[in-house]
Every structure is written in C-alpha cells, then in structure tokens.
C-alpha cells in the first residue's frame, strides 16, 4: 500500500480541492540536505535544462551528496542545429567544465535527450540528422561502441543500481526519435493542442514493446521511468504526453497494470520543478517528479493549471535528489537549490 507522509497529504487535499497554482520563489532560508543516503537506500541525482555558457553551480553540491548516479533528464546542452558539429561542440564544452568532469569521475552518469540536445526545438521523428545526433549523445555519455544503442534506432535503455538490500531499475525513454509531429493550437493562440489521431506515436512500436517487457519482467524493488517531458501534468500549452493523449493513456494504463512494481516517474523540460500525483488504484498513487532547470528557470512563472500538482511550483534553478529506501519501501524526493538547500520535499511509502 502506498501512503503519502501526513504533512504532504494535507497539501495534496488543499491543492486538489482548491486548484491552486502557487509559486515558491524560496525567499526563506530552507533546510540543507547534508546527510548522505543511509545503508538501506540507493540515492540518485537528476537534472535537466543545462546551458554551458551560463554558470554551472550545482556540480560540487551534487558530488558532495554522494548519489550512486546522476541522471540527465534531457536538454543536457542547447545545441539547436542541423549541423552535427555544433551539437558535438556543445557537448565538448560541457565536458571541459572542471566541476562536471570531477562529478563524472565520482559516479555513474546516465542520460536521455530532449529537444535542444536532440538538435531541434520541439523536434521529433522528422529531424534529419537524428541518427548522427544519437551517436553524439552516446559519445558524450561515454557509451561503449558495443552497446546496443550504437546500432538500434533511438536511445532508450535501462540501468540497474544495486546494494545489499535490493535494486532500482531506471527505464530511460526516448521521447524524440519516433515522435509524430505535434499539432499547433492556432485557434486559441497556444503552442500545442492534443492530437487524437491514434496512428500517431510518441515512443514508436519497438520502444513500446521493449518498455512493456521491461516492466513486466523486472524484479527490481523500484522502477523509475525517465521521461524528458511531463507525463501527468496535462493542461499547459507546451510539450507533454497529453499532446498525444492516446499515448499518455497507454502509459498510464501500463503503469496501472503493474502498480505493484513500485513505479516512480521523473521528467524535465519545463524550467520549473513540481511534484504531480495521480491515483492509480486502491491505496496506490503515481508520482511524476519534474526537475528543471539546472542553469536557468522560468523566473517569470505566475501559474498554470495542473490538477495533479502536489505542493508548490518551484521556479528557481534546481536539481533533484531521490532516495529509494529498500528496507522501508519508501521514496524521499528533494528539489534542491544552491548550497544544498532543500526547496521542497516529498516522501512516499509503498
């Protein structure tokens, strides 16, 4: 049975009932997260939306918090170009940042792309150099030449993190390579609207088959679905799973079918950070932790509807720390600011 910590449960009731869209600008002095994960836990750090020409201030803080891995949620760099040398150059600039290089020497680095590191703003299957861009990303991540991603279409993959008490499996999705074109909402002056054509796809057939098999066969204590775009938040005008609503419904249905697998979702892209929660069965909730961005944020954010939001939106730069406790079957998720300050946190019991 999944429970939400009481102080969070009160927030859930208030936000879902009132439909508020609050913003947390972190004007107080929050608690710091100086402690390392305990022996029963596997800790990961997550982040997205990183510009190499802006201050990269979080790498030392992340290293000091000793996660098992840092997981890129997309927009590793901003390299919008159909010239592969431009994309490669941006990755190389990031690798030249001393503090980031030091981080890569201390922990495993995993990652997916979003649009700006893919090479085309809001781009999908139509991007003409996606094959070359895939190799550039894999080079940046130091992926072996023998890795399956070197020859398959798309960057989707899985990673296992393990300690003496169990495992956490990361299911890394590719929301770009196969994605059908989006539908502009010109009538309402919004970026995109839902496309109800069920022949369109977000993940593509091969990736869907892979994902279904991975979830069904996984023996991990926790499954983490890593998506570059938000799964649960469905009313804003930007990129999200709801732009192809049949694909979103397919994902949620899949998760519901395996609700006992302790599935947790992380996403990026938005330049804001928030927790979203959806009931997926009796005493079961699905969490989507959006963590964005590392170097810049939507500082003028004034609110948007999200019927699944828990607590507040954080519109300061941030990264995420997530502790998976394999003894108590709990997840502790933190939105983190500069100098290891906790911007917001959520505890979930499974």
N, C-alpha and C positions, 0 to 999 in steps of 0.2 A: 504494500500500500504506500502510496506517495503522499507525503504531508508537506505543507509549507510552514516554515517557522512562524510562530504566532505573530511577531511584530510585522512580518511580511504579509500574513494572512489578512490582518486589519487593513493594510494598504490595498490589497487586492480588492476587497469588498468596496472600499471607498472609491477606487478608481474605476472599477467596472460599473458601479452604480451611478456615479456622477458623470462619467465620460470625460473626465478632466484630461488636459494635455499640458501638464506642468513642465517647467524647465528648471533644471538645477544648475546654477552658474557657480556653485562652490564658493560662496562668499564667507564661509566659516573656516575654521581650522579643523579638518577632519582627522580621524584616527589614521595612524600609519600601519601598514602591513609589513612589519619587520621580521615576523616569525617565518621559519621555513615549514614546509609541509611535514606532518608527523609521519612516523614509520608505516602507518597503515594507508597512507594516501599517495596518490600519483598526482603531481601538480603539472599543469601546462600553462603557458602564457599564449595569448592570442592577440592579434592586431591587424589593422588594415589601413589603407589610405596613407601612403608614406611618400613624401616628396624629398628627393635627395638635396635640393637646393634650399630647403628650409631646415632649421635646427632639428637634429635627431637627438632628442634629450632623454629618451627612455631606456636606451640600451643598457646602461650601467645599472639602473634600478632593477630591470628585469633579471639581469645576471645575478644580482645580489639576492634575489628571491628564489633562486635555485630551482627553476622548473625542470622537469625531465626533457621538455621540448618547447620550442617556440613555433607556433603555427601561424603562418601567413594566411589571412582570410581574403586576400586579393588586393589589387592596386598597390602592389609592392613598390612599384615606381610609376611615374606618369610619363609615358612614352608614346602618346598617341601619334602613330605614324605607320605608313605602309612601307617604310624603309627599315629593313631588319637591323641595319647598323645603328640606327637611332635607338631602337629598343635595347640592343646589346650594350650600347654605350651607357644608358641609364642604369642598367644592372651593374655594370662595372663601376660606376660612380658610387653606388651603394656599397659595393664590396671594398671600396677604398676608405670608407668611414671607419676609423680605427675602433671605435666602441662597438660597432656592429660586428666587425671582424672578430673582436675578442669574444663577443657573445657566441658566435658560431663555433668557437673553439671549446666552449664550455658545455654545450648541449646540442641535441639534435634539432635540425631545422627542417620543417615540413611546410608545404605551401600549395595553394591554388592561385589561379589568376582571377581577376575581374576584368573590367573593360579596358582600363588605362594601361595595364601591363600587357594585356592581350594585344593592344595596339590600335583599337578603335573605340571611341566613346559610344557606349551602349551597344557595342558590336556583337554579332552572333555568327551563325554559320556562313554568312556571306563574305566574311573578311578574307581578302585574297591572299594574305601571307600567314594564315593561321598555322600551317604546317611548320614554317620556319620559326614562327613565334613560339610554338611549342618547344622546339629544340632550344631556343634561347632561354626559356624559363627553366628547363631541365638542367641546362648548363649552369645557370645561376644557383640552382639548388644543389649542385654537385651530384647529380643523379648519375649512377653508373651507366656506361654505354650498353650494358647487358640488361638493364631494367626494361620491363615490358612497356613502359611508357615511351621508350625510344622508338618503338615500331607501331604501337596502337594509335588509333585516332582518338585524340582527347587526352587530358592529363589526369583523369580520375584514377584513384588508387586507394589503398588502405595502409595503415600503420598500426602496429601493436606496441603498447607500452606496458611494462610488466614489473611487479615487485613480488615479494614473498606471499602476498595476500591475494593476488589476482591480476587482472589485466583490464586495460582501457583500450578500445579499438577506435581509431579515427577513420571515418569514411569520408574521403576527400572528393568532393563533387566538382565536375566541370560544367559550369552554367553558361559557357560561351560557345564552345566548338560546334555544338549541334543545335543551338537555339534558333528557332524560327524567328522571322522578323517581327518586331513589335508594331502595335497599331497606335499611331498618334491620335490624340483626342483633340482635334482641331475645333470641334463644335463647342467644347467647354473651356478652351484655352488652357488645357492641362497637357502635361508631357505625353502620357500614355493612357490608354483605356484597355479593358480586358478584351482579349481576342477569344471568342468562343468556338472558333473553328477547331474541332477536335483532331484534325490532321496535323496541326502544328505541335511542336515539341520543344521542351526545354533541355532535357537530358539526352534524347535520342534513344532508340531501341536497345542498342548494345549496352549503354550505360545503365538503363533501367534494369535490364536483365542481370547485369553484374551486381547492382545495388540490392535487388530483391534476394539474390542468392547469398550475398554477404550478410545481410541482416538475418535471414533465416538460419544460416549455419553458424553464426557467431556464438562463441562460448564465453565472450568477454563479460566482465561484471558491469561495464558501462559501454554503450555505443555512442559515439559523438559524430553526428552528421555535420560536416563542414561545408557550408554553402556561402558563396560570395554575396548573395542577395538575400533579403529577408523572406522567410517562409511564412510567418504568422501575420505580421502587420500587413493589412490588405486594403487600406483606404487612401494612402498617399498617392501622388501622381507619378512617382519615379519608378525605377526598376524594382521589381518584386516578383515573387512567384505568382501572385494574383493576376499579373498581366496575361498569363496563360492559365486560366482558372482550373481547367481540367487537369493540368499537370500538378498544380497545388493540391487539388483534391486527391489525386492519385498518391501523392507523397503522404498526405495526412492519413489516408486510408491504410497505406502500407504500415505506417507507424502504429496506428491503432491495432492492426492485426498482430503486431509484435510488441504490444505495450509492456509486456513483462520483461523485455530486454533492457529496460532502463536507458531509454534513448534521450539524448540531450542534443540540442541544435545550437550551433554558433554561426554567426553571419557578420558581414561587414558592410562596406559600401556607402553608408548613409551620412558620414561625418557627424553623427550623433551616436550615443550609446543608450541602449534601453533593454529592459527585460520584458518579454512578451510571454503570456501563458495561455494555453488552451486546454480545457478539459478533454480527455481522450478516452474516458471510461470511468467506471466507478472507482473513486479514490485515486484516479490517475490524471496527471497533468503533463503537458508537453511544454518545455521551456525553450524559447529562442532567445539567446543572449547575443545582441548586436553590439559589436565593439568597433568603434570608428570615431575619429581617425587618429593616427599616430603623430602626425606633424601639423595637422590643420583640422578645423572643425567648423560646423555650421553655426558660427557665433551669433548670427542674427536670428537663429531659430526662435519662433514665437509660439509654436504649437501646431499640431496636426492630429487628426483623429487616429486612434489605434485602439479598437475595442478590446484588445488582448493585453494592453500595457499593464505592467505591474510597477508600482512606484513612479519615479520621475524620469524624464529625459535628461541626460547629461550632455551638454553641448560644448564642453571643454575638450581639448585633446586628451586621449586616454588610450589605455591598453587593458586587456583583461587577464586576470589570474583565476584559474579554476582548479580547485582541489577536489579530487574524487576519492572519498574515503571508502576503502574496500572492506573494512571491518563493519562499519556502521551503516553502509549503503546510503551515504549522503553525498551531496554535491554542495560545495560552498563556492559561489561565483562572486568575483570582485571587479568593479570598474575602478581602474587605478589611474591617478594623476601623477604629476611631477613629485619627486622626492618620496615615492612610495605611499602617497596619501590615498586612502580609500574614499572614492567619490560616492559609491553606493555598493551594497552587497545584497545577496540573496542566498538563502540556504534552503535546499530541497532535500527531503527524506524520501527514500524509495522503499 
